[in-house]
Every structure is written in C-alpha cells, then in structure tokens.
Amino acid sequence: MKLQYRITLMFALLLIIVTGISAMLIHSFLLDNLISQQKKELTLKGQFWIEKINHSAETIQSEDIAELDKLLVSNRKIEVVLLGKKKKVLYTSLPSSNLNEWVQALERKAEKRKDKNIWIVGGDDYVVVTLPLKNDEKQRLILASPIRGLKEVRMELTKKILVILLIGAVSTILLSFFMTRSMVEPLNRLTKEIKKVQFRRFSDVKLIPARGEIAEVSESVYSMAQELDRFHEIQRQFLQNASHELKTPLMSIQGYAEGIRDGIFIDDAAHKGLDVIVSESNRIKHIVTEITLLAKLESEKDLFHLAPHSPTELVNRAVERLHPLGVQQNIAVSIRSFGGDSNVYVDGDKILQALLNIIANGLRHAKEQVVIRIETGKRHVTIVIMDDGEGIPDDLLPHLFHRFVKGKNGDVGLGLAISRAIIERSGGSIEVKNGVFSGAMFRITLPNEQQPT
C-alpha cells in the first residue's frame, strides 16, 4: 500500500475512534445536562409564580391560578399540582382520573432513584421540583416534567451532533488525503531523482520544490548529485591528465631505448639517450610519488600528527628552503606579522610542505616580489601569500586545486591539490583569488592551539 493511503487510513481510523468515543460521551452526559436544565427551568418558573402572590394558599384567587396557567402554557409537558393545607389540591393540570395516583405516588409511595429529583410514578420517570409557598411551608407547588420528553430531545440532539461529527470527519479525512498527497508527491518525485543517482546520471538530477524537512532532503540530494557529478568529472579528467602526463615520458623512454637497442643511437647519441631515459624515469617517479601522497592524504586517518607550531617559524623555514629559487628568479620575499604570534595546531612537516608548494608557485609567477602576511586572530591564524605576477586566468580559478590542473610554467599540476588536501585535513581552509591590482593571492586559515579541529 502506498504511503499516502497508509497515512490517510491511519488518520481515518484514529478520527473514527476519537469521534465514536466523543459521541458516546456526549450521548451519556447529554441527558444529565438536559435534566439539570429542566430542573432549573421548573424552579425558576415556580419561584416566579410564588413571588407574585403575597397571601396564603387559602386565599389564592382565580387570577393567581390564571397567572400560573399562563406561566406554564408555553410548555405542555409540565405537570402542576398546587397543594394547600391538609394536602388539599388547590390546582392541578393533571386529569382527574390520575390525580389520586399522582398524589399518593408523590407523597407516599414514590420510588426515588439515586438522583432525588427523579421520581418513578406510574411506570414513567419524572423530573420533580417541590417548592414551599411563601407564607406556609405546608402549602407546596409541585412541578413535574416527564423524562421521556427529554430523552426524545436527547435523541434529536444526538442525531444532529452525529451528523455534524460525520460531516466534520469526512471533510477532515478528505482534507488529510489532499494534504498527505501534497507531502508525499515530492517524496515520489524525489525517489525518481535518487534513482538517477543510482544509475550515475548525476547531471540529470533536478531540485524538487518542497517545504519543511522534505525541502532539506531535496536540497541535500541535489547538492549530493552535483558533488558526485563534479567528482566524477574530476576523476575522468584525472585519468585523462594522468595518462597524458605519463604517456609523454614513457614515449621518450621507449623511443630512446628502442633506438639504442637497434643501434640507431651510438656513442654520444646513445649517452644522450640514456640521460633522457634517466630523466624521464625520475619524472615518472616524481608523478607517481605525488599521486600516491595525494591518495594517502585523502584517505588515511592516522597520517597527521597534530602539535602546536609557530606559524612565523613555519613560514621562515619554507622561505629559507626556497631561497635559491628566489635568487634564481631575482624575486624578493618579505614577511609581515600582525597580531602577535599564536601557535597553530597542525602537523608541522605537512604544513611546511603545503607552504613550500604555494610559495614556490608565487616565486615562479612573480615579477619582482612575493609578500607573506601572517595575521593572528582569536581562533585562527591566517597566512596570505601574494605575488605581483600576471594573476590566474578566470577560467582556471575554479579548478586550480584540482589534480593535474596547472597554469603557465606549471610542473605536474599536483602541488596545489596536495597543499589543499594537507590544509583541509589539518582543520583549515585555503582559497585563491586575483589581487586588486595584479598577481594571485592565496589565503590559508589554520586553527590555533586553543581551537584544535
């Protein structure tokens, strides 16, 4: 059974149970409420008539009786007995044939229920109110109303209430059906999009409009599909670039090796060919080493050993190692610190390697100088590396940290990818953009000692 029908059915069963219990409780309490209301009505009418007379029952005149009859004419179900002294009947609305039976039943043989206001007289239930007259409590006004009429009223009210509850229940179930449909429909569409992910059709996944938690799931699925599509594209480009980077030196090695074997290259040419083979073999070794390192950085968990290190010391060590490259390129390197020198909580050797890659990149592309700024904050230390070169082409900026992506004068295209992996695994972040006037600007953010990640 579909989720929509299951939810609607469960809601309908719950509503039927609640409605049924409510109807039973209403039906049970309704009679008690009607009896209470009838008692109050009889009491008020009786007291109203008693207040109008200012003399004893022996001198009750015909106009008082007429007033009593007029007061009760609006409700023909009320029976009236006006008793004087010595139980003399002064007025009654009962037929004469039933008068003696009523007087005897009310005064002597009435069977009381738990509620003292309900009497059984002649096989019928009555709500009875007995009120003493003003001047003599032996003179009483007795008002009685048959409960049979109240039961009929209860039945009528119960039927109307049941009809209202039934209409409300049906309307609520229909509304629930359509509301459930509006919630389940996005889930059905989302299921189709997830199946596209299953069959690796990442680029075909669409964002399903929804609300609440379903919207969050939809956005997560869409973001996941985009990330998988990007990762799939990166993997494809990686294989293409890796094969291209390895193919070129392998072709040189194969060509010179076959030439030497077949005697095409002899003497100096053969020595030159051997030098090329050694050089290209080292190049392949370097590429494989960096690919292996990058794979370890992205997969192995216990590769990093975090400890507090001075960011200024790490930057100085990197600049010292790259000093020959700076002299060769005739590039000046300046280091500026702001906000003190708070330690960073990182793996020192690996962060040093990341700094070497990024600073070397700046030295290769700078015209005259590279500026390194160390800014210490409350929770992080920021290292900004800027050069005054030509900057990075706009189409290359989004992919600069991908594998085998290299710009002008680039080597293999793995150095920046390795640097990003090291920094991110250390709990930091790295971003790059072109400077305001010229050159590229790398911004590295690392956690300080008080905020390890």
C-alpha positions in Angstrom: 0.0 0.0 0.0 1.3 3.4 -0.9 2.5 5.7 1.9 -0.3 8.3 1.1 -3.0 5.7 1.5 -1.5 4.3 4.7 -1.3 7.7 6.3 -4.8 8.6 5.3 -6.2 5.2 6.5 -4.4 5.5 9.9 -5.7 9.1 10.3 -9.2 8.0 9.4 -9.2 5.1 11.9 -7.9 7.4 14.6 -10.5 10.0 13.8 -13.3 7.4 13.8 -12.2 6.1 17.2 -12.0 9.6 18.7 -15.3 10.6 17.1 -17.0 7.5 18.3 -15.8 7.9 21.9 -16.8 11.6 21.8 -20.3 10.7 20.5 -20.7 8.1 23.3 -19.6 10.6 26.0 -21.8 13.3 24.6 -24.8 10.9 24.4 -24.1 9.8 28.0 -23.8 13.3 29.5 -26.4 15.0 27.4 -29.4 13.5 29.4 -27.9 14.6 32.7 -27.4 18.1 31.3 -31.0 18.2 30.0 -32.3 17.0 33.4 -30.3 19.7 35.2 -31.5 22.4 32.8 -35.1 21.2 33.1 -34.9 21.3 36.9 -33.6 24.9 36.8 -36.3 25.9 34.4 -39.0 24.4 36.6 -37.5 26.0 39.7 -37.4 29.4 38.1 -40.9 29.3 36.8 -42.2 28.1 40.2 -40.3 30.8 42.1 -41.5 33.4 39.7 -45.1 32.5 40.3 -44.6 32.3 44.1 -43.1 35.7 44.2 -46.2 37.1 42.5 -48.6 36.1 45.3 -48.5 37.9 48.6 -51.2 36.0 50.5 -51.7 32.5 51.8 -52.7 29.5 49.8 -56.2 29.5 51.4 -57.0 32.8 49.8 -55.4 32.1 46.4 -57.7 33.8 44.0 -58.7 32.9 40.5 -56.3 35.4 38.9 -53.4 33.7 40.6 -54.4 30.4 39.1 -54.8 32.0 35.8 -51.3 33.6 36.1 -49.9 30.1 36.9 -51.7 28.6 33.9 -50.4 31.4 31.7 -46.9 30.9 33.0 -46.9 27.2 32.1 -48.8 27.3 28.9 -45.6 27.6 26.9 -44.6 24.1 27.8 -47.4 21.5 27.7 -45.1 18.7 29.1 -45.1 20.3 32.6 -47.5 18.8 35.1 -48.6 21.1 38.0 -50.0 20.2 41.4 -50.7 23.0 43.9 -51.3 21.6 47.4 -52.8 23.5 50.2 -53.1 22.6 53.9 -54.1 19.1 54.7 -52.9 18.1 51.2 -55.8 19.7 49.6 -55.4 20.1 45.9 -55.9 23.8 45.0 -55.0 23.5 41.4 -53.6 20.8 39.0 -53.0 20.3 35.3 -53.4 16.5 35.7 -56.6 14.7 34.6 -58.9 13.9 37.5 -58.5 10.2 36.8 -54.8 10.4 37.5 -54.9 12.9 40.3 -55.2 10.4 43.2 -52.5 8.2 41.8 -50.1 11.2 41.5 -50.8 12.5 45.0 -50.3 9.1 46.5 -47.2 8.4 44.4 -45.6 11.8 45.1 -46.4 12.0 48.8 -46.3 8.4 50.0 -45.2 5.7 47.5 -42.8 7.5 45.2 -39.7 5.4 44.3 -36.6 7.6 44.4 -33.6 7.0 42.2 -30.0 8.0 43.2 -31.0 11.5 42.0 -33.6 12.7 44.4 -35.1 14.9 41.7 -36.1 12.0 39.5 -39.2 10.1 40.5 -40.9 7.0 39.1 -44.6 7.5 39.0 -47.0 5.1 37.2 -44.1 3.5 35.4 -42.8 6.8 34.0 -39.7 8.8 35.0 -40.3 12.5 36.0 -38.1 15.4 36.9 -39.8 16.8 40.1 -39.4 20.1 41.8 -41.3 20.8 45.1 -41.4 24.5 46.2 -42.9 25.7 49.5 -45.2 28.7 49.3 -44.1 31.9 50.8 -46.3 32.1 53.9 -46.7 28.4 54.8 -44.3 25.6 54.0 -47.1 23.0 54.3 -48.5 24.6 51.2 -46.5 23.5 48.2 -46.2 23.9 44.5 -45.2 20.7 42.7 -43.9 20.9 39.2 -43.0 17.7 37.2 -41.8 17.1 33.7 -41.6 13.6 32.1 -38.1 12.4 31.3 -39.5 10.7 28.2 -39.6 14.1 26.5 -36.1 14.8 27.5 -34.9 11.5 26.0 -36.6 12.4 22.8 -34.8 15.8 22.8 -31.5 14.0 23.6 -32.1 11.6 20.7 -32.7 14.6 18.4 -29.6 16.4 19.6 -27.5 13.3 19.4 -28.6 12.7 15.8 -27.7 16.3 14.9 -24.4 16.0 16.7 -23.6 12.7 14.9 -24.4 14.3 11.6 -22.1 17.2 12.4 -19.3 14.9 13.5 -19.8 12.7 10.4 -19.6 15.7 8.1 -16.6 17.0 10.0 -14.9 13.6 9.9 -15.4 13.1 6.2 -14.2 16.7 5.5 -11.2 16.2 7.7 -10.3 12.8 6.0 -10.6 14.4 2.5 -8.5 17.3 3.6 -6.0 14.9 5.1 -5.9 13.0 1.9 -5.0 16.0 -0.2 -2.6 17.4 2.4 -0.9 14.0 2.6 -0.8 13.9 -1.2 0.9 17.3 -1.3 3.6 15.9 1.1 4.0 12.5 -0.5 4.1 13.8 -4.0 7.5 15.5 -3.5 8.8 12.2 -2.0 7.7 10.3 -5.0 9.4 12.7 -7.3 12.5 12.7 -5.1 12.6 8.9 -5.3 12.9 9.2 -9.1 15.7 11.7 -8.8 17.5 9.3 -6.3 17.2 6.5 -8.9 19.1 8.8 -11.3 21.9 8.9 -8.8 21.8 5.1 -8.5 22.4 4.8 -12.3 25.1 7.6 -12.2 23.0 10.1 -14.1 24.2 12.9 -11.8 23.8 15.7 -14.3 20.1 14.8 -14.8 19.1 15.2 -11.2 16.8 18.2 -10.6 15.9 20.1 -7.5 12.4 19.1 -6.3 10.5 22.0 -4.8 9.1 21.2 -1.4 8.6 22.6 2.1 10.0 21.9 5.6 12.1 18.8 6.2 11.4 17.4 2.7 12.9 20.6 1.2 16.0 20.0 3.2 16.2 16.4 1.9 15.6 17.6 -1.6 18.4 20.2 -1.4 20.7 17.6 0.1 20.1 15.1 -2.7 20.5 17.8 -5.3 23.8 19.0 -3.7 25.0 15.4 -3.4 24.3 14.8 -7.1 26.1 18.0 -8.1 29.1 17.0 -5.9 29.1 13.5 -7.3 28.9 14.8 -10.9 31.8 17.2 -10.1 33.8 14.3 -8.5 33.0 12.1 -11.5 34.2 14.8 -13.9 37.3 15.3 -11.8 38.1 11.6 -11.8 37.6 11.5 -15.6 39.9 14.5 -16.0 42.4 12.9 -13.6 42.6 9.7 -15.6 43.0 11.7 -18.8 45.6 14.0 -17.4 47.4 11.2 -15.6 47.6 9.2 -18.8 48.8 12.2 -20.7 51.5 13.1 -18.1 52.7 9.5 -18.0 52.4 8.9 -21.7 54.9 11.6 -22.8 57.9 10.4 -20.7 57.1 6.8 -21.5 57.2 7.5 -25.2 60.6 9.2 -24.8 61.9 6.3 -22.8 60.5 3.8 -25.3 61.9 5.7 -28.3 65.4 6.1 -27.0 65.5 2.5 -25.6 64.5 1.0 -28.9 67.0 3.3 -30.8 69.8 2.2 -28.6 68.8 -1.5 -28.9 68.6 -1.3 -32.7 71.9 0.6 -33.0 70.3 3.8 -34.2 71.9 5.8 -31.4 75.6 5.2 -30.8 78.4 6.9 -28.9 77.4 10.4 -27.8 73.8 10.0 -29.1 73.5 6.8 -27.0 74.8 8.5 -23.9 72.4 11.4 -24.5 69.5 8.9 -24.9 70.4 7.2 -21.7 70.4 10.6 -19.9 66.9 11.2 -21.3 65.7 7.8 -20.1 67.0 8.5 -16.6 65.5 12.0 -16.6 62.1 10.8 -17.8 62.2 7.9 -15.4 62.7 10.3 -12.5 59.9 12.4 -13.8 57.6 9.4 -13.8 58.8 8.5 -10.3 58.0 12.1 -9.2 54.5 11.9 -10.6 53.7 8.5 -9.1 55.1 9.7 -5.7 52.9 12.7 -5.7 49.8 10.8 -6.8 50.5 8.2 -4.0 50.9 11.0 -1.5 47.7 12.7 -2.6 45.8 9.4 -2.3 47.1 8.9 1.2 46.3 12.5 2.3 42.7 12.0 1.2 42.1 8.5 2.6 44.4 7.6 5.5 43.2 8.7 9.0 46.4 8.4 11.1 48.6 10.2 8.7 48.6 13.5 10.6 50.2 14.2 14.0 48.9 17.5 15.3 51.0 19.6 17.6 51.4 23.3 18.4 53.7 25.2 15.9 54.7 28.8 15.4 53.3 29.9 12.0 56.1 32.5 11.7 58.7 29.8 12.2 57.0 27.5 9.6 56.9 30.4 7.0 60.6 31.3 7.7 61.6 27.7 7.2 59.7 27.5 3.9 61.3 30.8 2.7 64.8 29.6 3.6 64.4 26.4 1.6 63.1 28.3 -1.4 65.8 31.0 -1.2 67.8 29.5 -4.1 64.7 29.7 -6.3 64.1 33.3 -5.3 67.7 34.2 -6.1 67.5 32.4 -9.4 64.3 34.2 -10.3 65.5 37.5 -8.8 62.4 37.8 -6.6 62.4 39.4 -3.1 60.3 37.8 -0.4 59.0 39.8 2.6 57.3 38.5 5.7 54.9 40.7 7.8 53.2 39.7 11.0 50.2 41.2 12.6 48.5 40.5 16.0 51.3 38.6 17.7 52.4 35.0 17.1 49.9 32.5 18.3 50.7 28.8 17.7 48.8 26.8 15.2 47.7 23.2 16.0 48.8 21.3 12.9 51.2 18.6 11.6 54.3 20.8 11.1 56.0 18.8 8.4 53.0 18.6 6.2 52.0 22.2 6.6 55.6 23.1 5.7 55.2 21.0 2.5 52.0 22.9 1.7 53.7 26.3 2.2 56.6 25.2 0.0 54.3 24.4 -2.8 52.3 27.6 -2.6 55.3 30.0 -2.1 57.2 28.2 -4.9 54.2 28.8 -7.1 54.3 32.5 -6.2 58.1 32.7 -6.9 57.6 31.1 -10.4 54.9 33.7 -11.4 56.1 36.9 -9.6 57.8 39.7 -11.4 59.7 41.3 -8.5 58.4 40.3 -5.1 56.3 38.0 -3.0 54.6 39.3 0.2 53.6 36.9 3.0 51.3 38.3 5.7 50.7 36.4 9.0 47.5 37.6 10.8 46.7 36.2 14.2 43.1 36.1 15.3 41.2 34.7 18.4 40.5 31.3 16.9 42.5 31.1 13.7 45.8 32.2 12.1 45.6 33.5 8.5 48.6 33.3 6.2 48.2 35.3 3.0 50.7 34.8 0.1 50.7 37.4 -2.6 52.8 37.9 -5.7 52.9 40.7 -8.3 52.7 38.5 -11.4 50.1 38.3 -14.1 47.5 36.6 -11.9 45.4 33.5 -12.6 43.1 33.3 -15.7 39.5 33.5 -14.7 38.6 30.2 -16.3 41.3 28.4 -14.3 40.5 29.8 -10.9 37.6 27.4 -10.0 39.8 24.4 -10.9 43.2 25.5 -9.6 43.2 23.0 -6.8 42.2 20.0 -8.9 44.6 17.3 -9.8 46.8 17.9 -12.9 45.5 21.4 -13.4 48.4 23.7 -14.0 48.8 27.2 -15.3 51.6 28.8 -17.2 55.1 27.5 -16.2 53.4 24.7 -14.1 55.2 21.5 -13.4 52.9 18.4 -12.9 49.7 20.1 -11.6 49.6 18.1 -8.3 51.3 20.6 -5.9 48.3 22.8 -5.2 46.0 19.8 -4.9 48.4 18.3 -2.3 48.5 21.6 -0.5 44.7 21.9 -0.3 44.4 18.3 1.0 47.0 18.9 3.7 45.4 22.2 4.9 41.9 20.8 4.9 42.9 17.6 6.7 44.6 19.9 9.3 41.2 21.6 10.0 42.0 24.7 8.0 40.9 26.1 4.6 42.5 27.7 1.5 41.2 30.0 -1.1 42.7 31.8 -4.0 41.8 34.9 -6.0 43.5 37.5 -8.1 44.8 40.6 -6.3 43.2 44.0 -6.7 46.0 45.4 -8.9 48.0 42.3 -10.1 49.1 38.8 -9.1 47.5 36.0 -7.3 46.6 35.9 -3.6 46.4 32.6 -1.6 44.7 32.8 1.8 45.4 30.0 4.2 43.4 29.7 7.5 44.7 27.4 10.2 43.3 26.7 13.8 45.3 28.0 16.6 46.3 25.9 19.7 43.2 26.8 21.6 40.8 25.6 18.9 42.1 22.2 17.6 40.0 20.6 14.9 
